[in-house]
Amino acid sequence: MLIQRIITAIWLIPLVLGAIFLLPSNYFSWVLVPVFLIAAKEWGRIIDKDCHVTQWSFTITLGIVLIALNLLVPADAVWLRGHLHPIMLAVILVGALWWLFSLLLVVLFPRSAGWWKNSPMLKSMFGQLTLLPGFVSFIALKSLSTPTDPYWGGILVLLVMLVVWAADSGAYFAGKAIGKIKLAPHVSPGKTLEGFIGGLLTTLIVVAIVMYFSPEQELGLVVGVVLFTALASALGDLSESMFKRVAQIKDSGTILPGHGGVLDRIDSLTAALPIFTLLYIVFWM
């Protein structure tokens, strides 16, 4: 399993970095569509793991919305005179509200599942609220690239990914080494409070990187934004674990050997990206 994870990472990471830094924003926004369609198909298994009609209908519906967003708000219109396009901003704000509600669902689980576990409509809506803001936030950050600074948007996307990776890796190793207290035993029994804290502390490495390359930044602000983004990423992971537990599936898919499905790889990002984007707008735009 570990060998598979390493091999997959070896070819996947260059592809991701190439898309982030080499693709123009208008191409990047369209390349994201099939990625999120795969994630949508995997979310369809959460809605009903045995019904392919349900899975494909959710995928096609989400695909229509993704394409409509790209056509309504082309990459060169995402930012208007330093302001995010109202449609994109609205989607991200709704996403932030969804993650607040999702936190409540996770904290109250399994009692919270009583009113949604048998409702395909609600689980479909939760999938849209998870995936659409993540998609829009990807494009919003990437589109901050300018002719004078063509890599800035890619750097911001990579920064969020580094926070997520640092939090995930730190939580894994700290949990393995000293983890005893269960963080959310009903949602994800393997996660511990010690691992969670270890993950947050590991993200301070990202803070150090930011301050090294951009020492004019306010340290307290950078620490706060990084930690808040890491908290959101942990929530994204727990939220997907909750839905998969109810659906009785271990991995969302098998497309990435050793890693599971696309949804398993982007679950933390779907929460971290909208939160980081809003924080960036508030403090740096």
Backbone as numpy.savetxt, mean C-alpha at the origin, in Angstrom:
# Nx Ny Nz CAx CAy CAz Cx Cy Cz
11.55 -22.19 0.29 10.73 -20.98 0.29 11.59 -19.72 0.29
12.67 -19.72 1.14 13.55 -18.55 1.20 14.25 -18.33 -0.13
14.72 -19.44 -0.76 15.39 -19.33 -2.05 14.45 -18.74 -3.08
13.20 -19.19 -3.08 12.20 -18.66 -4.01 11.98 -17.17 -3.80
11.91 -16.76 -2.54 11.71 -15.33 -2.22 12.87 -14.50 -2.75
14.09 -15.02 -2.58 15.28 -14.28 -3.01 15.32 -14.17 -4.53
15.03 -15.29 -5.21 15.06 -15.29 -6.68 14.02 -14.32 -7.23
12.82 -14.37 -6.66 11.75 -13.46 -7.10 12.15 -12.01 -6.88
12.76 -11.72 -5.73 13.18 -10.36 -5.42 14.26 -9.88 -6.38
15.14 -10.78 -6.81 16.25 -10.41 -7.69 15.74 -9.86 -9.01
14.67 -10.47 -9.57 14.16 -9.95 -10.85 13.07 -8.90 -10.66
12.40 -8.93 -9.51 11.28 -8.01 -9.31 11.76 -6.59 -8.96
12.75 -6.49 -8.10 13.21 -5.17 -7.64 13.72 -4.30 -8.79
14.56 -4.84 -9.71 14.98 -4.00 -10.85 13.80 -3.53 -11.70
12.79 -4.39 -11.89 11.62 -4.00 -12.67 10.88 -2.84 -11.99
10.72 -2.94 -10.68 10.02 -1.90 -9.93 10.80 -0.59 -10.00
12.10 -0.65 -9.74 12.91 0.56 -9.76 12.96 1.17 -11.16
13.02 0.32 -12.17 13.02 0.81 -13.54 11.74 1.55 -13.87
10.61 1.00 -13.44 9.32 1.65 -13.70 9.23 2.97 -12.96
9.71 3.01 -11.73 9.61 4.22 -10.91 10.46 5.35 -11.48
11.68 5.03 -11.91 12.62 6.09 -12.27 12.76 6.32 -13.78
12.48 5.33 -14.58 12.73 5.47 -16.03 11.46 5.76 -16.83
10.32 5.31 -16.34 9.08 5.54 -17.10 8.56 6.96 -16.85
8.19 7.68 -17.90 7.49 8.96 -17.71 6.16 8.71 -16.99
5.66 9.73 -16.32 4.46 9.57 -15.50 3.26 9.08 -16.31
3.13 9.56 -17.57 1.96 9.14 -18.36 2.01 7.66 -18.71
3.22 7.10 -18.90 3.35 5.67 -19.11 3.19 4.89 -17.81
3.76 5.44 -16.75 3.72 4.80 -15.45 2.28 4.57 -15.00
1.41 5.56 -15.23 0.02 5.45 -14.80 -0.70 4.31 -15.49
-0.30 4.02 -16.74 -0.94 2.92 -17.47 -0.32 1.57 -17.12
0.97 1.57 -16.81 1.63 0.32 -16.39 1.05 -0.17 -15.06
0.62 0.78 -14.23 0.03 0.40 -12.94 -1.30 -0.34 -13.10
-2.00 -0.08 -14.19 -3.34 -0.65 -14.36 -3.32 -2.18 -14.30
-2.50 -2.88 -15.12 -2.51 -4.35 -15.03 -2.05 -4.86 -13.66
-1.14 -4.14 -13.00 -0.70 -4.56 -11.67 -1.88 -4.55 -10.70
-2.66 -3.48 -10.74 -3.80 -3.38 -9.84 -4.95 -4.28 -10.28
-5.01 -4.62 -11.55 -6.02 -5.58 -12.00 -5.72 -6.97 -11.44
-4.44 -7.34 -11.39 -4.07 -8.61 -10.77 -4.45 -8.61 -9.30
-4.15 -7.49 -8.63 -4.52 -7.36 -7.21 -6.03 -7.43 -7.04
-6.77 -6.84 -7.99 -8.23 -6.88 -7.93 -8.75 -8.31 -8.08
-8.15 -9.06 -9.00 -8.55 -10.46 -9.18 -8.30 -11.24 -7.89
-7.20 -10.94 -7.23 -6.89 -11.61 -5.97 -7.86 -11.18 -4.87
-8.26 -9.91 -4.88 -9.26 -9.47 -3.90 -10.59 -10.17 -4.16
-10.84 -10.51 -5.42 -12.05 -11.25 -5.75 -12.15 -12.56 -4.99
-11.00 -13.18 -4.69 -10.99 -14.41 -3.89 -11.40 -14.13 -2.46
-11.10 -12.93 -1.97 -11.54 -12.55 -0.63 -13.06 -12.40 -0.60
-13.61 -11.87 -1.69 -15.07 -11.72 -1.78 -15.73 -13.08 -1.81
-15.26 -13.95 -2.67 -15.78 -15.33 -2.77 -14.73 -16.18 -3.46
-14.03 -16.98 -2.68 -12.89 -17.73 -3.23 -13.31 -18.82 -4.20
-14.59 -19.18 -4.20 -15.05 -20.27 -5.04 -15.83 -19.82 -6.28
-16.10 -18.51 -6.37 -16.94 -18.02 -7.47 -16.10 -17.18 -8.43
-15.77 -17.73 -9.59 -14.95 -17.01 -10.57 -15.72 -15.85 -11.20
-17.03 -15.97 -11.29 -17.82 -14.88 -11.85 -17.70 -13.64 -10.97
-17.79 -13.84 -9.66 -17.64 -12.72 -8.72 -16.25 -12.11 -8.83
-15.25 -12.96 -8.91 -13.86 -12.48 -8.98 -13.63 -11.64 -10.23
-14.12 -12.13 -11.37 -13.90 -11.42 -12.62 -14.77 -10.17 -12.73
-15.97 -10.21 -12.18 -16.82 -9.02 -12.24 -16.22 -7.89 -11.40
-15.64 -8.23 -10.24 -14.97 -7.21 -9.44 -13.76 -6.66 -10.19
-12.98 -7.54 -10.81 -11.78 -7.13 -11.54 -12.14 -6.20 -12.70
-13.15 -6.58 -13.47 -13.55 -5.77 -14.62 -14.10 -4.41 -14.18
-14.89 -4.42 -13.11 -15.45 -3.15 -12.60 -14.35 -2.21 -12.15
-13.39 -2.75 -11.39 -12.29 -1.91 -10.93 -11.45 -1.43 -12.10
-11.24 -2.31 -13.10 -10.47 -1.93 -14.27 -11.10 -0.77 -15.02
-12.42 -0.77 -15.13 -13.11 0.34 -15.79 -12.87 1.65 -15.05
-12.90 1.58 -13.71 -12.66 2.79 -12.91 -11.22 3.28 -13.06
-10.26 2.35 -13.06 -8.84 2.73 -13.21 -8.60 3.41 -14.56
-9.16 2.83 -15.61 -8.99 3.41 -16.95 -9.67 4.77 -17.03
-10.86 4.88 -16.43 -11.58 6.16 -16.43 -10.78 7.24 -15.71
-10.14 6.88 -14.60 -9.32 7.84 -13.86 -8.15 8.32 -14.71
-7.49 7.39 -15.41 -6.36 7.77 -16.26 -6.79 8.66 -17.42
-7.99 8.43 -17.93 -8.48 9.25 -19.04 -8.99 10.62 -18.54
-9.65 10.63 -17.41 -10.18 11.89 -16.86 -9.08 12.80 -16.35
-8.07 12.18 -15.72 -6.97 12.97 -15.14 -5.64 12.42 -15.67
-5.22 12.85 -16.86 -3.91 12.42 -17.38 -2.79 12.85 -16.44
-1.67 12.17 -16.56 -0.56 12.41 -15.64 -0.13 13.87 -15.62
-0.20 14.56 -16.78 0.25 15.95 -16.82 -0.77 16.92 -16.22
-1.94 16.37 -15.81 -2.97 17.22 -15.19 -3.20 16.87 -13.72
-2.40 15.95 -13.20 -2.58 15.52 -11.81 -2.33 16.66 -10.84
-1.31 17.47 -11.14 -1.00 18.63 -10.30 -1.25 19.90 -11.08
-2.08 20.78 -10.55 -2.43 22.04 -11.19 -1.92 23.20 -10.33
-0.85 23.85 -10.81 -0.27 24.99 -10.09 0.01 24.64 -8.62
0.60 23.47 -8.42 0.98 23.06 -7.06 -0.13 22.44 -6.25
-1.32 22.26 -6.85 -2.45 21.66 -6.14 -2.85 20.36 -6.83
-3.16 19.36 -6.03 -3.58 18.08 -6.57 -4.97 18.20 -7.19
-5.16 17.58 -8.33 -6.45 17.61 -9.02 -7.56 17.20 -8.05
-8.69 17.90 -8.05 -9.77 17.61 -7.09 -10.23 16.16 -7.08
-10.30 15.54 -8.26 -10.74 14.14 -8.31 -9.74 13.25 -7.57
-8.46 13.45 -7.84 -7.43 12.64 -7.19 -7.40 12.89 -5.69
-7.52 14.15 -5.30 -7.52 14.49 -3.88 -8.71 13.86 -3.17
-9.87 13.89 -3.82 -11.07 13.31 -3.22 -10.90 11.81 -2.99
-10.32 11.12 -3.98 -10.11 9.67 -3.85 -9.17 9.38 -2.68
-8.10 10.16 -2.56 -7.12 9.93 -1.49 -7.73 10.24 -0.13
-8.53 11.31 -0.04 -9.18 11.64 1.23 -10.16 10.55 1.65
-10.92 10.04 0.69 -11.83 8.93 1.00 -11.02 7.72 1.46
-9.86 7.50 0.83 -9.00 6.41 1.25 -8.52 6.56 2.67
-8.15 7.78 3.06 -7.70 8.02 4.44 -8.82 7.72 5.43
-10.03 8.13 5.09 -11.18 7.84 5.95 -11.43 6.34 6.03
-11.23 5.65 4.91 -11.39 4.20 4.91 -10.41 3.55 5.86
-9.16 4.03 5.88 -8.17 3.38 6.75 -8.45 3.65 8.22
-9.06 4.78 8.54 -9.51 5.01 9.91 -10.60 4.00 10.28
-11.52 3.78 9.36 -12.59 2.81 9.59 -12.03 1.40 9.64
-11.05 1.11 8.77 -10.43 -0.21 8.76 -9.73 -0.50 10.09
-9.13 0.53 10.67 -8.49 0.37 11.99 -9.53 -0.10 13.01
-10.70 0.48 12.95 -11.77 0.07 13.86 -12.16 -1.39 13.61
-12.25 -1.78 12.35 -12.59 -3.16 12.03 -11.55 -4.14 12.58
-10.26 -3.75 12.44 -9.18 -4.62 12.91 -9.19 -4.73 14.44
-9.36 -3.59 15.11 -9.34 -3.58 16.57 -10.50 -4.40 17.14
-11.66 -4.34 16.50 -12.86 -5.02 17.00 -13.03 -6.43 16.46
-12.10 -6.86 15.59 -12.19 -8.21 15.02 -12.02 -9.26 16.12
-12.78 -10.36 16.14 -13.67 -10.86 15.08 -15.12 -10.36 15.16
-15.45 -9.60 16.22 -16.84 -9.14 16.32 -17.24 -8.29 15.12
-16.29 -7.48 14.61 -16.61 -6.57 13.50 -16.97 -7.32 12.23
-16.50 -8.56 12.11 -16.75 -9.33 10.89 -18.19 -9.82 10.80
-18.90 -9.74 11.91 -20.25 -10.27 11.94 -21.19 -9.63 10.95
-20.95 -8.34 10.62 -21.89 -7.64 9.74 -21.42 -7.52 8.30
-20.17 -7.95 8.00 -19.71 -7.85 6.61 -19.23 -9.16 6.00
-18.96 -10.18 6.82 -18.33 -11.39 6.27 -19.22 -12.12 5.26
-20.52 -11.97 5.36 -21.43 -12.65 4.44 -22.00 -11.72 3.38
-21.38 -10.53 3.22 -21.87 -9.55 2.26 -20.85 -9.32 1.14
-21.05 -9.93 -0.03 -20.14 -9.68 -1.16 -20.10 -8.20 -1.54
-21.23 -7.49 -1.38 -21.27 -6.08 -1.73 -20.32 -5.26 -0.85
-20.35 -5.51 0.47 -19.48 -4.78 1.38 -18.01 -5.13 1.14
-17.73 -6.41 0.92 -16.34 -6.80 0.68 -15.83 -6.24 -0.64
-16.70 -6.11 -1.63 -16.32 -5.46 -2.88 -16.01 -3.98 -2.64
-16.85 -3.33 -1.86 -16.64 -1.91 -1.56 -15.33 -1.72 -0.79
-15.06 -2.61 0.17 -13.80 -2.53 0.92 -12.60 -2.69 -0.02
-12.73 -3.58 -1.01 -11.65 -3.76 -1.97 -11.40 -2.51 -2.80
-12.47 -1.87 -3.24 -12.33 -0.62 -4.00 -11.70 0.47 -3.14
-12.12 0.55 -1.89 -11.58 1.57 -0.98 -10.11 1.31 -0.64
-9.70 0.07 -0.74 -8.30 -0.29 -0.49 -7.43 -0.01 -1.70
-7.90 -0.41 -2.88 -7.05 -0.37 -4.07 -7.05 0.98 -4.78
-8.20 1.63 -4.91 -8.26 2.87 -5.68 -7.40 3.99 -5.09
-7.48 4.29 -3.79 -6.61 5.35 -3.25 -5.12 5.02 -3.38
-4.77 3.73 -3.27 -3.38 3.35 -3.46 -2.92 3.62 -4.88
-3.76 3.27 -5.85 -3.47 3.53 -7.27 -3.29 5.02 -7.52
-4.22 5.82 -7.04 -4.18 7.27 -7.25 -2.95 7.89 -6.57
-2.62 7.41 -5.37 -1.46 7.96 -4.65 -0.16 7.64 -5.36
-0.05 6.44 -5.90 1.12 6.08 -6.72 1.32 7.13 -7.82
0.25 7.40 -8.55 0.34 8.32 -9.68 0.61 9.74 -9.21
-0.03 10.15 -8.13 0.15 11.51 -7.61 1.60 11.77 -7.23
2.20 10.85 -6.52 3.59 11.03 -6.10 4.53 10.99 -7.30
4.33 10.01 -8.17 5.19 9.87 -9.35 5.10 11.13 -10.22
3.92 11.73 -10.31 3.70 12.88 -11.19 4.31 14.16 -10.64
4.88 14.11 -9.46 5.58 15.28 -8.93 6.93 15.50 -9.62
7.32 14.56 -10.48 8.52 14.76 -11.30 8.31 15.96 -12.23
9.37 16.73 -12.43 9.32 17.90 -13.30 10.48 17.84 -14.28
10.43 18.63 -15.35 11.56 18.63 -16.30 12.88 19.01 -15.63
12.82 19.88 -14.62 14.05 20.27 -13.93 14.48 19.25 -12.88
13.55 18.44 -12.41 13.86 17.41 -11.41 13.08 16.14 -11.76
13.50 15.44 -12.82 12.72 14.32 -13.35 12.62 13.11 -12.43
13.47 13.04 -11.43 13.47 11.87 -10.55 12.79 12.11 -9.21
12.31 13.34 -8.98 11.76 13.66 -7.66 10.56 12.78 -7.31
9.63 12.62 -8.22 8.46 11.78 -7.96 8.85 10.35 -7.67
9.79 9.83 -8.44 10.27 8.47 -8.21 10.92 8.32 -6.85
11.66 9.35 -6.45 12.31 9.33 -5.13 11.27 9.24 -4.02
10.18 10.00 -4.16 9.13 9.97 -3.15 8.46 8.61 -3.08
8.18 8.01 -4.25 7.59 6.67 -4.26 8.54 5.68 -3.60
9.83 5.76 -3.96 10.82 4.86 -3.37 10.92 5.08 -1.86
10.80 6.33 -1.42 10.88 6.62 0.01 9.77 5.89 0.77
8.56 5.92 0.24 7.45 5.20 0.89 7.74 3.71 0.90
8.25 3.19 -0.20 8.58 1.76 -0.26 9.65 1.40 0.76
10.64 2.27 0.92 11.69 2.01 1.90 11.14 1.97 3.31
10.21 2.87 3.60 9.57 2.88 4.93 8.84 1.56 5.16
8.08 1.13 4.15 7.31 -0.13 4.26 8.26 -1.31 4.41
9.29 -1.37 3.59 10.24 -2.48 3.66 10.97 -2.50 4.99
11.39 -1.32 5.46 12.10 -1.25 6.74 11.20 -1.70 7.88
9.95 -1.23 7.88 9.02 -1.61 8.94 8.73 -3.11 8.90
8.55 -3.65 7.71 8.25 -5.07 7.56 9.43 -5.93 7.98
10.63 -5.56 7.51 11.82 -6.35 7.84 12.15 -6.26 9.32
12.07 -5.04 9.87 12.36 -4.86 11.29 11.39 -5.63 12.16
10.12 -5.63 11.77 9.10 -6.36 12.54 9.37 -7.87 12.48
9.77 -8.35 11.31 10.02 -9.78 11.14 11.18 -10.24 12.04
12.30 -9.55 11.96 13.49 -9.99 12.70 13.35 -9.75 14.21
12.75 -8.62 14.58 12.55 -8.36 16.01 11.54 -9.35 16.59
10.50 -9.65 15.81 9.52 -10.62 16.27 10.12 -12.00 16.46
10.97 -12.40 15.50 11.62 -13.71 15.60 12.55 -13.78 16.80
13.25 -12.66 17.08 14.27 -12.66 18.13 13.68 -12.53 19.52
12.75 -11.61 19.71 12.28 -11.32 21.08 10.76 -11.27 21.21
10.04 -11.59 20.13 8.60 -11.46 20.15 7.91 -12.41 21.11
7.08 -11.87 21.99 6.33 -12.69 22.95 4.85 -12.26 23.03
4.62 -10.96 23.08 3.27 -10.45 23.25 2.58 -10.35 21.89
1.44 -11.01 21.73 0.72 -11.00 20.47 0.15 -9.60 20.21
0.36 -9.11 18.98 -0.13 -7.78 18.62 -1.63 -7.81 18.32
-2.06 -8.72 17.50 -3.47 -8.86 17.14 -3.74 -10.34 16.92
-3.86 -11.11 18.01 -3.92 -12.58 17.90 -5.08 -13.09 17.07
-6.20 -12.38 17.04 -7.34 -12.85 16.27 -7.17 -12.56 14.77
-6.36 -11.56 14.46 -6.17 -11.15 13.06 -4.97 -11.86 12.45
-3.82 -11.77 13.12 -2.58 -12.35 12.61 -1.75 -12.85 13.79
-1.94 -14.11 14.18 -1.30 -14.64 15.39 0.22 -14.56 15.38
0.83 -14.49 14.21 2.28 -14.48 14.15 2.92 -13.14 14.48
2.15 -12.08 14.46 2.70 -10.75 14.70 2.72 -10.42 16.19
3.82 -9.81 16.63 3.98 -9.50 18.05 4.17 -8.00 18.27
3.91 -7.58 19.49 4.11 -6.17 19.85 5.57 -5.79 19.74
6.46 -6.70 20.17 7.89 -6.43 20.08 8.33 -6.27 18.63
7.78 -7.11 17.76 8.09 -6.98 16.34 7.59 -5.68 15.77
6.39 -5.30 16.17 5.80 -4.04 15.71 6.68 -2.86 16.11
7.13 -2.83 17.35 8.00 -1.74 17.83 9.34 -1.80 17.11
9.86 -3.01 16.91 11.12 -3.15 16.19 11.02 -2.62 14.78
9.88 -2.85 14.14 9.67 -2.33 12.80 9.66 -0.82 12.77
9.00 -0.21 13.73 8.97 1.25 13.80 10.37 1.81 14.00
11.13 1.18 14.88 12.50 1.65 15.13 13.37 1.50 13.89
13.16 0.43 13.13 13.96 0.21 11.93 13.72 1.31 10.89
12.51 1.87 10.87 12.23 2.93 9.90 13.05 4.20 10.17
13.64 4.29 11.36 14.51 5.44 11.64 15.73 5.44 10.73
16.05 4.29 10.15 17.13 4.24 9.15 16.74 5.10 7.96
15.46 5.06 7.58 14.99 5.89 6.47 15.08 7.36 6.84
14.77 7.67 8.09 14.91 9.05 8.57 16.36 9.51 8.41
17.30 8.65 8.79 18.72 9.00 8.68 19.11 9.24 7.22
18.57 8.43 6.31 18.87 8.60 4.88 18.34 9.94 4.39
17.10 10.27 4.77 16.50 11.54 4.36 17.32 12.71 4.88
17.69 12.66 6.14 18.43 13.77 6.74 19.84 13.89 6.16
20.41 12.78 5.73 21.75 12.82 5.13 21.71 13.54 3.79
20.71 13.20 2.96 20.63 13.79 1.64 19.89 15.13 1.61
19.11 15.41 2.66 18.36 16.66 2.72 18.41 17.23 4.14
19.60 17.66 4.57 19.80 18.09 5.97 19.00 19.33 6.36
18.44 20.05 5.37 17.66 21.23 5.72 16.27 20.89 6.25
15.89 19.61 6.16 14.58 19.20 6.66 14.53 19.26 8.18
13.34 19.49 8.71 13.15 19.50 10.16 13.10 18.05 10.65
14.01 17.70 11.53 14.15 16.31 11.97 12.86 15.77 12.58
12.25 16.54 13.47 11.03 16.07 14.13 9.91 15.80 13.14
9.80 16.63 12.11 8.76 16.45 11.10 9.01 15.19 10.30
10.25 14.97 9.90 10.59 13.77 9.12 10.33 12.51 9.94
10.73 12.54 11.21 10.48 11.38 12.08 8.98 11.11 12.19
8.20 12.18 12.41 6.76 12.02 12.55 6.11 11.45 11.30
6.48 11.98 10.14 5.89 11.51 8.88 6.28 10.06 8.60
7.54 9.73 8.82 8.00 8.35 8.58 7.28 7.37 9.51
7.20 7.71 10.79 6.55 6.80 11.74 5.06 6.67 11.45
4.41 7.77 11.08 2.98 7.71 10.78 2.73 6.87 9.52
3.64 7.00 8.55 3.54 6.18 7.34 3.75 4.71 7.67
4.70 4.43 8.57 4.95 3.05 8.98 3.75 2.46 9.72
3.10 3.28 10.55 1.89 2.82 11.24 0.80 2.47 10.24
0.65 3.31 9.22 -0.34 3.04 8.18 -0.01 1.74 7.45
1.26 1.52 7.17 1.65 0.31 6.45 1.33 -0.94 7.27
1.54 -0.87 8.59 1.20 -2.00 9.46 -0.30 -2.27 9.44
-1.08 -1.19 9.40 -2.54 -1.34 9.34 -2.96 -2.00 8.02
-2.31 -1.60 6.92 -2.63 -2.21 5.64 -2.39 -3.71 5.65
-1.29 -4.13 6.28 -0.96 -5.54 6.38 -1.98 -6.27 7.24
-2.32 -5.69 8.39 -3.28 -6.33 9.30 -4.68 -6.40 8.67
-5.03 -5.36 7.94 -6.35 -5.33 7.31 -6.50 -6.47 6.31
-5.49 -6.63 5.45 -5.58 -7.72 4.48 -5.58 -9.08 5.17
-4.78 -9.20 6.25 -4.77 -10.45 7.01 -6.15 -10.76 7.57
-6.84 -9.73 8.03 -8.19 -9.91 8.56 -9.14 -10.44 7.49
-9.11 -9.82 6.32 -10.01 -10.25 5.25 -9.65 -11.64 4.76
-8.36 -11.95 4.67 -7.96 -13.29 4.23 -8.34 -14.34 5.27
-8.27 -14.00 6.54 -8.65 -14.95 7.59 -10.12 -15.32 7.48
-10.96 -14.32 7.24 -12.39 -14.59 7.09 -12.64 -15.42 5.83
-11.89 -15.12 4.76 -12.05 -15.86 3.50 -11.40 -17.24 3.54
-10.61 -17.48 4.61 -9.90 -18.76 4.78 -8.92 -19.03 3.64
-8.14 -18.01 3.32 -7.06 -18.18 2.35 -5.77 -17.69 2.97
-4.68 -18.39 2.68 -3.38 -18.04 3.28 -2.70 -16.92 2.49
-2.60 -17.08 1.18 -2.01 -16.08 0.30 -3.06 -15.59 -0.68
-2.94 -14.33 -1.08 -3.93 -13.79 -2.02 -3.80 -14.42 -3.40
-2.58 -14.90 -3.73 -2.35 -15.50 -5.04 -1.04 -16.25 -5.05
-0.62 -16.68 -6.25 0.62 -17.46 -6.39 1.51 -16.91 -7.49
1.21 -15.71 -7.98 1.92 -15.18 -9.14 3.38 -14.86 -8.84
3.70 -14.60 -7.56 5.07 -14.28 -7.18 5.60 -15.40 -6.30
6.38 -16.32 -6.86 6.87 -17.48 -6.09 7.59 -17.05 -4.81
7.17 -17.64 -3.71 7.78 -17.33 -2.42 7.20 -16.11 -1.74
6.44 -15.32 -2.48 5.87 -14.09 -1.93 4.35 -14.09 -1.90
3.73 -15.04 -2.60 2.28 -15.06 -2.68 1.79 -14.27 -3.88
0.77 -13.45 -3.67 0.19 -12.68 -4.75 0.64 -11.24 -4.75
0.20 -10.50 -5.77 0.50 -9.07 -5.84 -0.11 -8.34 -4.65
-1.32 -8.72 -4.28 -1.98 -8.08 -3.15 -1.19 -8.27 -1.86
-0.56 -9.42 -1.71 0.28 -9.67 -0.53 1.49 -8.74 -0.50
1.96 -8.31 -1.67 3.14 -7.44 -1.74 2.77 -5.96 -1.60
1.55 -5.59 -1.97 1.21 -4.17 -1.95 0.22 -3.81 -0.85
-0.14 -4.79 0.01 -1.14 -4.49 1.04 -0.72 -3.33 1.94
0.54 -3.33 2.35 1.03 -2.24 3.20 1.09 -0.93 2.43
1.47 -1.01 1.16 1.56 0.21 0.34 0.21 0.85 0.11
-0.85 0.04 0.01 -2.17 0.61 -0.25 -2.61 1.54 0.88
-2.10 1.32 2.08 -2.40 2.21 3.20 -1.35 3.30 3.35
-0.08 2.93 3.18 1.01 3.88 3.40 1.02 5.01 2.37
0.74 4.69 1.11 0.82 5.69 0.05 -0.19 6.84 0.22
-1.48 6.57 0.44 -2.42 7.69 0.63 -2.09 8.55 1.84
-1.67 7.91 2.94 -1.35 8.67 4.15 -0.12 9.54 3.91
0.91 8.98 3.31 2.12 9.76 3.03 1.80 10.91 2.07
1.00 10.64 1.05 0.66 11.68 0.07 -0.04 12.85 0.75
-0.98 12.57 1.62 -1.68 13.65 2.34 -0.72 14.42 3.25
0.15 13.70 3.93 1.12 14.37 4.80 2.07 15.24 3.99
2.47 14.74 2.82 3.36 15.53 1.96 2.67 16.81 1.50
1.39 16.69 1.13 0.63 17.88 0.70 0.54 18.89 1.83
0.26 18.41 3.03 0.07 19.31 4.17 1.37 20.00 4.57
2.47 19.29 4.59 3.70 19.83 5.16 4.72 20.34 4.14
4.60 19.91 2.87 5.64 20.30 1.91 5.13 20.98 0.64
3.83 21.01 0.43 3.34 21.62 -0.80 2.90 23.08 -0.54
